[in-house]
Amino acid sequence: MARKVRFTALESRSARLKLPIRRRPYSGPSLGRGISLMYRRNKTNGTWVLKSGDGHGAYWTKAFALADDFDKSNGKAFLTFYEAQDAAKKLVRGEEGQAESAPVTVDLALKDYEKDLKARKANPYNAQSPRLHLTLVLLAKPVQLLSAQELKDWRDSLLENVKPATVNRICRCLSAALELARKHDQRIQNGQAWEIGLALLPDAQEARNVVLSDDQVRAFTNAAYAIDHQFGLLTDTLAVTGVRPSQAVRLRVGELCDHPVRPKLMMPKSGKGGKKNRAEKKAERYSVPITPQLAAKLKASAKGRADNQPLLLQSDGTPWGENPGLSYHRQVNNVVRAIGLNPTEVTMYALRHSSIVRMLLQNVPIRLVASLHNTSVAMIERTYSKYITEHGDEIARRALLQQDPLLPDNIVALAG
């Protein structure tokens, strides 16, 4: 049987009602390392408050039940002093002697989410990115005790350091981790906490789809080759195909179809959108045409490697990995500076945006453009329509209604 801790000022109803009403909880007994019970005196029934340390000097508090000041205990909503002790311990440690029943903290939820992403062949960085911004207190807090207000306060605090669109991406990742925890633990009943607290900020979509001219794309690629041949080969592949870097790095040697006139790549699909089974979707392949020049470079680079080995490698011979941007981030910044552009505005994704707009301006059917870039017609229209008018000015002018030429001054129109 769990040891009961005595505390004269709080253990009886009469003792608690002698305390002045105030918002700040009264300190109570320690229930173990890093756990203590507190009591807030209200006009009606008081509130039992759990205080728990994060192991690093910080702590969090959570009101979890009402005291039996005016209503009898029912073992759930209204608790006696000793019942509140047991409930507080369970919230932090789980059932006595059952480690597996301990509540899932935000930290554990993110760890489980990362395992789930890896199992589904998805990007584990989605579980890692929220950690860069979460406080130690929030990481240590049980998911079932999270409130909408504290999550909203945390979300809004991110705006001091990152852009609204980035805040939304971080919130989506954390929400996914918390929702996965809820699905696997029936004790977690506060799903509305992250639905409300981590709601996406409106009008936060960044217009980051920088479109480069063909000359700028060629300069980008040449600068990449000047830094490192293998980095240049990856950049060249992205410039020609317009695919996402995460797709290109999963290419295998056998997926290069080296036709002398019509070479192509059997490109792995992205796991974005569509089917929930991301691993199944990423196993699919679709045909993407490439230039004979790129095909020759890829063939020479892959010489001597088996068909099932990666087609694109880093300069040290290792694969680029699931998140190649972590490896080439600095190189891209150097390339962008070398061609006279701003690294805060131009990223590797500019090659994808440029490829899509290039095809649209060449009157390639939008359905085909979407298929070749492994996206949807709706996404193309939503993301690129407003940029096409800017970059298609010359083409549009050819279709303008031409006015009658002005008559010379010495010619007079005849009446009738």
Secondary structure, DSSP 8 states (H G I E B T S, - for coil): -------HHHHSHHHHHTS---SS-EEEEEEETTEEEEEE--SSS-EEEEEEE-SSS-EEEEEEEEESSSS---SSSEE-HHHHHHHHHHHHH-STT-GGGS--BHHHHHHHHHHHHHHTT--THHHHGGGGT--HHHHHSBGGG--HHHHHHHHHHGGGTS-HHHHHHHHHHHHHHHHHHHHH-TT---HHHHHHHT---TT----------HHHHHHHHHHHHHH-HHHHHHHHHHHHH---HHHHTT-BGGGEE--SSS-EEEEE--S-SS-S-HHHHHT-EEEEE--HHHHHHHHHHTTT--TTSBSSB-TTS-B--S-THHHHHHHHHHHHHHTT--TTT--THHHHHHHHHHHHHTT--HHHHHHHTTS-HHHHHHHHHHHHHHHTHHHHHHTS--------TT------
